[in-house]
Amino acid sequence: MTGTTRQAAQTAGAPPAPGPRETDGRTRRRPPALRMLARPEMGVFLGAVAVLVFFLVTAEPVRDGSSMANILYQSSTIGIMALPVALLMIGGEFDLSSGVAVITSALTASMLSYQLTLNVWTGVLVALALSLAIGALNGWLLVRTGLPSFLVTLGTFLILQGVNLAVTKLVTDNVATDDISDMDGFPQAKAVFASSFEIGGVQVRITVVWWLVFAALATWVLLRTKYGNWVFAVGGDQDSARAVGVPVTFTKISLFMLVGFGAWFVGMHNLFSFNTVQSGEGVGQELIYIAAAVIGGCLLTGGHGSAVGPVFGAFMFGMVQQGIVYAGWNPDWFKAFLGVMLLGAVLINLWVQRTATRR
């Protein structure tokens, strides 16, 4: 074989020279800007910035540090509950009883401590056990009956609303609990749930710190733990999740119990902030928590969302609630403003997701 023939044979058997790599829509790496837009919290972040700038321009008192601290406080009382509600929505369910469950926990701690003359921490711990039990019951009924969470938690909502009013009147002969500010353990409990501290001459409520701590913990759980994968899996398709070994029953019940924990914590804050509780409160708050989660990028169909988004969603609620007052507008427009904000946020989230996933 001549040299020329041998060289041609070697060339024919050699692999082709590498050329430009072809990709399709499934393998093409999207630009960083589009990957950022695809994040579920990006739409609400842009909306929160827009609302903040709007009120900074139109309401001069908002620029003061104490006003911003008050806005953050209002946001935190919504945001602490919006976080577990958002996790539950990512898991494919939602809870209509979360608003009245807050009042149930506060009433339990207050009446148990006062009527039995116990240290308030006893009432706090019993209220925690009851709140977790209510959440577990909601989850157990859901997985055992297969009923929609709307029906299960609507029933719990009505039961708790009636029990709150009836038991409070039966025990106290009033619609509100007695003042517990002079009872043993009250100063220590108030320090945990309802105290304030100073930063740069501005009083900041402790709930703001708890809010951010809970948000960081929820984010870590969702993105860095096996449990977070389970939450997304059962929200996306629980039958497929069960087929690959995800403990669907445990995950759903535990998510409802997390909502119970959030209701307990906010209930304790309300109790130790005002020393007494009105038994008829809490109705309608569940819609605020759900709306904050939806504005934060959580889908009602489940399987999508984050813990950071509801933080911005709750901030938008607090910003609007206080911004209207600081701007000197008629507060009767508050709910209308919230409705516009909710629809706007949903449309922005939809546009952002479509833009980010478009080829």
N, C-alpha and C positions, 0 to 999 in steps of 0.2 A: 504494500500500500504506500503510495507516494505521500510526501509531506502535505501536499495540498489536499489530497483525499482524506488523510487522517484528521486534518484541521477542520474540514467540512463536517466530518462525522461527529467530532467533539462538539462543534457548534450546534449541530442538530439535536444532540442529546442534552445540551445544557438547558437549564430553566430559563424562561424568558426574563429579560431585564426588567427590574421593578419600574413601574410607571406610576402615574397619578392614581391615588387610591379612590375608588368610587364608593360613595356612601348613599344610602337612602334616608328617608325621614326617620327610620327607627334607629339608625346608628350614628347619624350626624350629630356632632357635639354642638349644642346651641351656644350662642355668645353669652358671656356672663350677665349682660343686662337682661336678656330674656329669661335666663335661669333665675335671676333675682325677682323678676316680675311674676314668675310662676309660684313664688312662695305665697301661701294662703293669707299671710298677714300683710302683704305689701299694699293691697288696695286700701285697707283700713288705716295703715300708716300714712298714706298720702292724704286720706280723708281727715285724719286727726290733725295733721299739719295744717291743712286748709282751714279747719274749724278754729284752731288755735290762732292762726294769723288773722282770721276774720275778726275774732273778738279782741285781739290785741289792738286792732285798728279802730274798731267801733266802740269798744268799752274801755275807757282809760283806767278804771280801777283794776282791771285784770293784770295790768303791768306791775302792780304792787306785789311784793313777796308774800304778804299775809293772805292776799286774795288767791294767789296761786296755791298756797298751802291749803286753803279751804277747798279749792277745786280738786286738789289731789285727794283730800279727805273724802269728799263726796264720791269721787271715782273709786276709791278703795273699798267703800262699803258695798258698792255694786260689783267691783272686780273680784273680790274674794269669793263671792258666790258664783260669778260668771265663769270662773276657772273650772270648778268641777262640773258645772252645767255644760261647758264646752267639751270636756272630756267625755261626758255621757253622750253628747250629740255626735262626737267623732265615732263613738261606739255604736251609733245607729239608733239611739233612743233619746227621749227628753222627758223632763219631770215637771208637771204642772203644779205639784204640791210644794215646790221649794220655797215659795214666798211665805205661806202660812206655817211651814215647818220651822222657819226662823223664829216665829212668834211662839210656837209650841215649845221649843227648847228654852226660850227665855222665861215663859210662864212656869215651866216645870222647875227650873232652878230657883226662881223667885219664891213661888208658893211653898215648895218643899222646905226651903231654908227658913222662911219666915214662920209658917204655920207650925212647924215642928221644932223651931228654935235650934236649928243646926248651924254649924259653920257653913258659910256660903259655898265653900269648895265641895261639900257633900252634894249640894244641889247642882253644882256645875258638873260633877262627874256623873250623877244620875241622869242629867239632861243629855250628856254625851252618849250614854248607853241607850237612852230612848231614841235619840236622833239616828244613831247607827242602826237600831232595830227597825225604825220606820223605813230607812233606806233599804235594808235587807228584805223587809216584807214586800216592798215595791218590786224589787228585783226577783224575788222568789215567785211572786204571783205572775210576773211577766213570763218567766221561763217555764213555769208549770202549766199555765193556761194557754200560752201562745197568743194572748190578747195584745192588741197594740198598746204601747206605753201611754198613748193619749188617754185611753179608757181607764187603765189601771190607776194612773196618777191623778186623773180627774176625780175618781172615786175617793182616793186618799185626800185630795184637796178639800172635798166637801166634808168628809169625816172630820178632818183636823179643824176646819173652820168652825164647825158646829161644836166640837169638843172644847175648843179654846174658849168660846163664849160661855157655854153652859157650865163647864167646870169652874171657870173663874168666878162666875156669879154665885155658884153653889158654895165655893170655899170662902170668898171674900165679901160676898153680898155687894159686889161692885163689878164694873166692867174692866177695872184695872187692878193690878197687884199692889200690895203695900210697899212702902219705902223700906229698902233693906240696907241703907247706907251706914247704919250704926251697928251692923251685925259683925260677928267675928269673921275674919278672913276677907272682908270687903276691900280694905286698902290694897292687899296683895293681889286680889283678883282684878281690881281696877287697873293696877299697874301693868298687868299682862294684857288685858283686853281693851282698855279705854284710856290709857295715859297719853301724855304729850311730852315732847322734849324740844329743846330750842336749838335751832341752827341759824347762825347769823342774825340773831334777834327775832327770828320768826318761829312761832310755835307750830310744830309738826306733830300730827297724831300718829300714834304707834301703829294704827291700822295700815298706814301707807307702807311701813316697813314690812309688816306681815304680808301684805298684798304682793310686794315685789319678791319676797322670799318664797311664797307659795308659787308664784309664776315661774321663778327659776327652777324650783323643784319639779313642777309639772312639765316644764320643757325638757329637763333632763330625763324624766321618766318616759316621755313620749319618744324621744330621739335616741336614747342610749340604753334602754332596758328591753328585756324580752316582753315585759308587761305592756310597754308601749306598742310593740309590734302586735300583740294580741288585740289591743284596743282598735287599731286601724284595721286589723283583719276581720274582726267580728262586725265592724261597721261597714266594711266593704261588701262582704258576703259571708254570713255566719255559717251557712251550710258548707261552703268550701273551706272555711277556717276550721270547722269541726272535723272535716275529712282529713286535714293535715295535722291534727292533734292539738289544736288550740282549745283550751278549756273555756268554752263559750259561756257555760252557766256561771262559773266562778267570775269570769271577767265582767259579765253584765251585773251580777249582784254586787260585786265590789265597786263598780262605777256608781251604782245607786247609793251605796254606803258612803262614797266620797261626797256625794251631794248632801247626804245627811251630816257629814262632818262639817262641810261648809255652812250649812244651816245652823248647826250648833255654835260655830265660832262667831258668826254674825249676830246670832241671838244673844250670846254672852256680851258682845260689844254693846248691843242696844241696852241690855239690862244694866251694865255697869257704867254706861254713859249717862243714863237718865234715872237710875235707881228704881224705876218702876216700869211696867209694861202694860200697854193697852191691848186687851185681848182681841179686838176687832181689826188690828192692823195686819199688814202682810199681803192682803188680797190685791192682786195686780202686779206685785213685785216679780212674780215668776216670769211674766212677759218681758220685764225689763232685763232680767238675767238672760233669757233666751235671745232677746234682740241684741244684747251686747255680744253674745257668742256668734250670732249670725253675721252681724256687722264685722266681727273679727275674722270672718272667712270660713266658719264651720257650716257645712251643708246639712240641711234637714234630713237628707237621705243617708248620712253617715259616711265614714271612711275617709273624710277629708277635713283638714283644719290644723290648728296649732294652739299652743297655750299662750303664745305671744300676742296673737291677734285679738283675743278678748281683753287683753290689757289695754290696747289702744281703743277697742270698742267701749270699754268702761270709761276711759278717759274722755272720749267724745261725749258720753252721756253727762259726766260731771262737768265738763266744759260748757255744754249747752245749758244745763240746769242752772249753774251759777252765772254763766255769761249773760243770760237774758236778764237776770236781776241786776248785775253790775251795769248793763247797758241801759237800764231804766225802762225796759219794755214791759208790756203787759204780760205777766206770767201765765195768763190763760192760753197763750200761744205755745206754751212749752211742749205739750203733747203733739200739736200739729208740726212743730219743728222736728220733734223726734221721728214722726212718721215720714217726713220728707227725708231726713237723714238716713233712716233705715232703708227706704227704697233707693236712695242715691248710692248708699254703700253697696247694696246688693248688685246694682247695675254696674258700679265701678269694678267690683270683684269679678263679675261676669266678663266685662270687657278686658280686664287685665289677664284673666285666665285664657281667653280666646286669643289675645295678642301674643301671649307667651308661648302658646302651643301651636300657633300658626306657622307653617313652613316658611 
